[in-house]
């Protein structure tokens, strides 16, 4: 068999997480995954520091804070698929080679459970895992592990580990020697090390002593070489600590459940080191208010019989020029109380179309259902066809057509029945005989609220923050033509204005250049120069025009101060049929770098950047996105983004960008990558809201693979009212 080149092996390894996310789910022939409740020191289900074959409930987002005298480990874990667990870790450990005496290191984990436990037989659950598979290799390990439930209170796991899990007790090297860590800074899949070198057994057992208290014991091949100064076993001996060696390979621990989502634990490593751990796990399917606590909608009003209202059934009312304005005013007022804006309306004797803007409900289906109810109460009985068109900043996206008789007949049935009766089509971009609601345009909205800006993963200061006040305003002259801006005033924080490489702001400005020593433009690595200003800043001030030239094509032109670091012009076009899982777009931007202090000033650096993008939404709620084009630093390449969205609105994703910028020029991390989390506020409060909390988490801010951060991109704007998302939340139509 011909061996793959190192580049090919790295590319294949980079696609492994994507292939698992897209291609692997619950096999119909398998039972449900074995679920675990205890997170180990690496943030995944397991013992104390050894793994198990257990999974978390699908969609669970968790975090662990682990502390001992040897290290600190902070891990974010997500059950991306029923059998696939992913984790992002940020750990600190002592280093005698560092002036500051310690090192902060990032690492990523994957675990896949490919065989489930047979509760009635002997077969255990079996999983395979990669630990720190794409980093500097401090925690690097691979393993195959089996877990069996011995009794309702006792569960045992045993397996074979490589790398970190086989520093002692090795029983052979069946797959060859393990090469040392790459001399580069890391950030790439360490494929050549996987399942290489000595392998060693490990075992752990968890006994549920009470409903809340669990006792844990394990034997591990991890002798904590780097933390205890065993140079021959530490993959990067320059990171050695000076702690004493452990007495043995046996670890003992306890875990106590605090409520439904929290755990507090303690452990003893090797008979010598004591540690503590706090864990939190939130299951997206278990909201504090699963059904919401919003006010019930008005019920459907059945029409009177033709004999009781012959004039209403005849349609003669439609000849009265005052009829539609009165009906539109009454319906608009009723919709406003439901958090909807009646943008426009057309009305004939048998058909009514309304274009609404949803201001309140995370699931568009709930907004459409409440609108349909109110239409039965406001319209004369001769109107049989109801068309509800969703509008986003003046963009008509999709239209749901219903027969009024179906709405009346199916009100108290399952939502699937009204879904089968509804017809979803692309909205007609032509205004036709639609009449805008009186006094709606121009529209002016504003708000003043606090803001919190954070920065993590910096080796010198892992967590930085800035708190202040933010004033936002939006002026919509006509539908689709929007002037918007934001002003911020810092109040306090630890984020100070500073240049890259430890330079002060004054020293960096004195260099009078936007390029690094290697010639790469500093498009993001000097981002802290835009922070820490005591005077007001204007992160954004834009004029945007949204249009829909055809039923399936959307367009956007945005000009002004597009983001805190860049201003210019951004243009975009998107092809996205309502009932298609595929969307294709293109974006072209011409931008110039903004001044660090003068909110209306600019620096010399300017660039043309843009991408061709393809989006595909799978039936399991996963969306894959591919962007190919030129980035802010002038480098060219591609970005792959995978995001999973749940029916309750949770979104968790990851992305990676690789460009023609070499790993050496890119610097530490080798290529751009990160994860994103977005949780609807309504999930935690039960109150209907369009607001979300979350953001992007990236290991480093480098210049390669950096994209422009412009608000109002078309796919994000119209995706919620397209068929995939709309039908995913259709269960809330009758809410």
Secondary structure in CASP SS format (residue, H / E / C, confidence):
PFRMAT SS
TARGET T0000
AUTHOR 0000-0000-0000
METHOD secondary structure of the structure
MODEL  1
X C 1.00
X C 1.00
X C 1.00
X C 1.00
X C 1.00
X H 1.00
X H 1.00
X H 1.00
X H 1.00
X H 1.00
X H 1.00
X H 1.00
X H 1.00
X H 1.00
X H 1.00
X H 1.00
X H 1.00
X H 1.00
X H 1.00
X H 1.00
X H 1.00
X H 1.00
X H 1.00
X C 1.00
X C 1.00
X C 1.00
X C 1.00
X C 1.00
X C 1.00
X C 1.00
X C 1.00
X C 1.00
X C 1.00
X C 1.00
X E 1.00
X C 1.00
X C 1.00
X C 1.00
X E 1.00
X C 1.00
X C 1.00
X C 1.00
X C 1.00
X C 1.00
X E 1.00
X E 1.00
X C 1.00
X C 1.00
X C 1.00
X C 1.00
X E 1.00
X C 1.00
X C 1.00
X C 1.00
X E 1.00
X C 1.00
X C 1.00
X C 1.00
X C 1.00
X E 1.00
X E 1.00
X E 1.00
X E 1.00
X E 1.00
X E 1.00
X E 1.00
X E 1.00
X E 1.00
X C 1.00
X C 1.00
X E 1.00
X E 1.00
X E 1.00
X E 1.00
X E 1.00
X E 1.00
X E 1.00
X E 1.00
X E 1.00
X E 1.00
X E 1.00
X C 1.00
X C 1.00
X E 1.00
X E 1.00
X E 1.00
X E 1.00
X E 1.00
X E 1.00
X E 1.00
X E 1.00
X E 1.00
X E 1.00
X E 1.00
X C 1.00
X C 1.00
X C 1.00
X C 1.00
X C 1.00
X C 1.00
X C 1.00
X E 1.00
X E 1.00
X E 1.00
X E 1.00
X E 1.00
X E 1.00
X E 1.00
X E 1.00
X E 1.00
X E 1.00
X E 1.00
X E 1.00
X E 1.00
X E 1.00
X C 1.00
X C 1.00
X C 1.00
X C 1.00
X C 1.00
X C 1.00
X C 1.00
X C 1.00
X C 1.00
X E 1.00
X E 1.00
X E 1.00
X E 1.00
X E 1.00
X E 1.00
X E 1.00
X C 1.00
X C 1.00
X C 1.00
X C 1.00
X C 1.00
X C 1.00
X C 1.00
X C 1.00
X C 1.00
X E 1.00
X E 1.00
X E 1.00
X E 1.00
X E 1.00
X E 1.00
X E 1.00
X E 1.00
X E 1.00
X E 1.00
X E 1.00
X C 1.00
X C 1.00
X E 1.00
X E 1.00
X E 1.00
X E 1.00
X E 1.00
X E 1.00
X E 1.00
X E 1.00
X E 1.00
X E 1.00
X H 1.00
X H 1.00
X H 1.00
X C 1.00
X C 1.00
X C 1.00
X E 1.00
X C 1.00
X C 1.00
X C 1.00
X C 1.00
X C 1.00
X C 1.00
X C 1.00
X C 1.00
X C 1.00
X C 1.00
X C 1.00
X C 1.00
X C 1.00
X C 1.00
X C 1.00
X C 1.00
X C 1.00
X C 1.00
X C 1.00
X C 1.00
X H 1.00
X H 1.00
X H 1.00
X C 1.00
X C 1.00
X C 1.00
X C 1.00
X C 1.00
X E 1.00
X E 1.00
X E 1.00
X E 1.00
X E 1.00
X E 1.00
X E 1.00
X E 1.00
X E 1.00
X E 1.00
X C 1.00
X C 1.00
X C 1.00
X C 1.00
X E 1.00
X E 1.00
X E 1.00
X E 1.00
X E 1.00
X E 1.00
X E 1.00
X C 1.00
X C 1.00
X C 1.00
X C 1.00
X C 1.00
X H 1.00
X H 1.00
X H 1.00
X H 1.00
X C 1.00
X C 1.00
X H 1.00
X H 1.00
X H 1.00
X C 1.00
X C 1.00
X C 1.00
X H 1.00
X H 1.00
X H 1.00
X C 1.00
X C 1.00
X C 1.00
X C 1.00
X C 1.00
X C 1.00
X C 1.00
X C 1.00
X C 1.00
X C 1.00
X E 1.00
X E 1.00
X E 1.00
X E 1.00
X E 1.00
X E 1.00
X E 1.00
X E 1.00
X E 1.00
X C 1.00
X C 1.00
X C 1.00
X E 1.00
X E 1.00
X E 1.00
X E 1.00
X E 1.00
X E 1.00
X E 1.00
X E 1.00
X C 1.00
X C 1.00
X C 1.00
X E 1.00
X E 1.00
X E 1.00
X E 1.00
X E 1.00
X E 1.00
X E 1.00
X E 1.00
X E 1.00
X E 1.00
X E 1.00
X C 1.00
X C 1.00
X C 1.00
X C 1.00
X C 1.00
X C 1.00
X C 1.00
X C 1.00
X C 1.00
X C 1.00
X C 1.00
X C 1.00
X C 1.00
X C 1.00
X C 1.00
X C 1.00
X C 1.00
X C 1.00
X C 1.00
X C 1.00
X C 1.00
X C 1.00
X C 1.00
X C 1.00
X C 1.00
X C 1.00
X H 1.00
X H 1.00
X H 1.00
X H 1.00
X H 1.00
X C 1.00
X H 1.00
X H 1.00
X H 1.00
X H 1.00
X C 1.00
X H 1.00
X H 1.00
X H 1.00
X H 1.00
X H 1.00
X H 1.00
X H 1.00
X H 1.00
X H 1.00
X H 1.00
X H 1.00
X H 1.00
X H 1.00
X H 1.00
X H 1.00
X H 1.00
X H 1.00
X C 1.00
X C 1.00
X E 1.00
X E 1.00
X E 1.00
X E 1.00
X E 1.00
X E 1.00
X E 1.00
X E 1.00
X C 1.00
X C 1.00
X C 1.00
X E 1.00
X E 1.00
X E 1.00
X E 1.00
X E 1.00
X E 1.00
X E 1.00
X E 1.00
X C 1.00
X C 1.00
X C 1.00
X C 1.00
X C 1.00
X H 1.00
X H 1.00
X H 1.00
X H 1.00
X H 1.00
X H 1.00
X H 1.00
X H 1.00
X H 1.00
X H 1.00
X H 1.00
X H 1.00
X H 1.00
X H 1.00
X H 1.00
X C 1.00
X C 1.00
X C 1.00
X C 1.00
X C 1.00
X C 1.00
X E 1.00
X E 1.00
X E 1.00
X E 1.00
X E 1.00
X E 1.00
X E 1.00
X E 1.00
X C 1.00
X C 1.00
X E 1.00
X E 1.00
X E 1.00
X E 1.00
X E 1.00
X E 1.00
X E 1.00
X E 1.00
X E 1.00
X H 1.00
X H 1.00
X H 1.00
X H 1.00
X H 1.00
X H 1.00
X H 1.00
X C 1.00
X C 1.00
X C 1.00
X C 1.00
X H 1.00
X H 1.00
X H 1.00
X H 1.00
X H 1.00
X H 1.00
X H 1.00
X C 1.00
X E 1.00
X E 1.00
X E 1.00
X E 1.00
X C 1.00
X C 1.00
X C 1.00
X C 1.00
X C 1.00
X C 1.00
X C 1.00
X C 1.00
X E 1.00
X E 1.00
X C 1.00
X C 1.00
X C 1.00
X C 1.00
X C 1.00
X C 1.00
X E 1.00
X E 1.00
X E 1.00
X E 1.00
X E 1.00
X E 1.00
X E 1.00
X E 1.00
X E 1.00
X E 1.00
X E 1.00
X E 1.00
X E 1.00
X E 1.00
X C 1.00
X C 1.00
X C 1.00
X C 1.00
X C 1.00
X C 1.00
X E 1.00
X E 1.00
X E 1.00
X E 1.00
X E 1.00
X E 1.00
X E 1.00
X E 1.00
X E 1.00
X E 1.00
X E 1.00
X E 1.00
X E 1.00
X E 1.00
X E 1.00
X E 1.00
X C 1.00
X C 1.00
X E 1.00
X E 1.00
X E 1.00
X E 1.00
X E 1.00
X E 1.00
X E 1.00
X E 1.00
X E 1.00
X E 1.00
X E 1.00
X E 1.00
X E 1.00
X C 1.00
X C 1.00
X C 1.00
X C 1.00
X E 1.00
X C 1.00
X H 1.00
X H 1.00
X H 1.00
X C 1.00
X E 1.00
X H 1.00
X H 1.00
X H 1.00
X H 1.00
X H 1.00
X H 1.00
X H 1.00
X C 1.00
X C 1.00
X C 1.00
X E 1.00
X C 1.00
X C 1.00
X C 1.00
X C 1.00
X C 1.00
X E 1.00
X C 1.00
X C 1.00
X C 1.00
X C 1.00
X C 1.00
X H 1.00
X H 1.00
X H 1.00
X H 1.00
X C 1.00
X C 1.00
X C 1.00
X C 1.00
X C 1.00
X C 1.00
X E 1.00
X E 1.00
X E 1.00
X E 1.00
X E 1.00
X E 1.00
X E 1.00
X E 1.00
X E 1.00
X E 1.00
X E 1.00
X C 1.00
X C 1.00
X C 1.00
X C 1.00
X C 1.00
X E 1.00
X E 1.00
X E 1.00
X E 1.00
X E 1.00
X E 1.00
X E 1.00
X E 1.00
X E 1.00
X C 1.00
X C 1.00
X C 1.00
X C 1.00
X E 1.00
X E 1.00
X E 1.00
X E 1.00
X E 1.00
X E 1.00
X E 1.00
X E 1.00
X E 1.00
X E 1.00
X C 1.00
X C 1.00
X C 1.00
X C 1.00
X C 1.00
X C 1.00
X E 1.00
X E 1.00
X E 1.00
X E 1.00
X E 1.00
X E 1.00
X E 1.00
X E 1.00
X E 1.00
X E 1.00
X E 1.00
X E 1.00
X E 1.00
X C 1.00
X C 1.00
X C 1.00
X C 1.00
X C 1.00
X C 1.00
X C 1.00
X E 1.00
X E 1.00
X E 1.00
X E 1.00
X E 1.00
X E 1.00
X E 1.00
X E 1.00
X E 1.00
X E 1.00
X E 1.00
X E 1.00
X E 1.00
X E 1.00
X E 1.00
X E 1.00
X C 1.00
X C 1.00
X C 1.00
X C 1.00
X E 1.00
X E 1.00
X E 1.00
X E 1.00
X E 1.00
X E 1.00
X E 1.00
X E 1.00
X E 1.00
X C 1.00
X C 1.00
X C 1.00
X C 1.00
X C 1.00
X E 1.00
X E 1.00
X E 1.00
X E 1.00
X E 1.00
X E 1.00
X E 1.00
X E 1.00
X E 1.00
X E 1.00
X C 1.00
X C 1.00
X C 1.00
X C 1.00
X C 1.00
X E 1.00
X E 1.00
X E 1.00
X E 1.00
X E 1.00
X E 1.00
X E 1.00
X E 1.00
X E 1.00
X C 1.00
X C 1.00
X C 1.00
X H 1.00
X H 1.00
X H 1.00
X H 1.00
X C 1.00
X C 1.00
X C 1.00
X C 1.00
X C 1.00
X E 1.00
X E 1.00
X E 1.00
X E 1.00
X E 1.00
X E 1.00
X E 1.00
X E 1.00
X E 1.00
X H 1.00
X H 1.00
X H 1.00
X H 1.00
X H 1.00
X C 1.00
X C 1.00
X C 1.00
X C 1.00
X C 1.00
X C 1.00
X E 1.00
X E 1.00
X E 1.00
X E 1.00
X E 1.00
X E 1.00
X E 1.00
X C 1.00
X C 1.00
X C 1.00
X C 1.00
X C 1.00
X C 1.00
X C 1.00
X C 1.00
X C 1.00
X C 1.00
X C 1.00
X C 1.00
X C 1.00
X C 1.00
X C 1.00
X H 1.00
X H 1.00
X H 1.00
X H 1.00
X H 1.00
X H 1.00
X H 1.00
X H 1.00
X C 1.00
X H 1.00
X H 1.00
X H 1.00
X H 1.00
X H 1.00
X H 1.00
X C 1.00
X H 1.00
X H 1.00
X H 1.00
X C 1.00
X C 1.00
X C 1.00
END
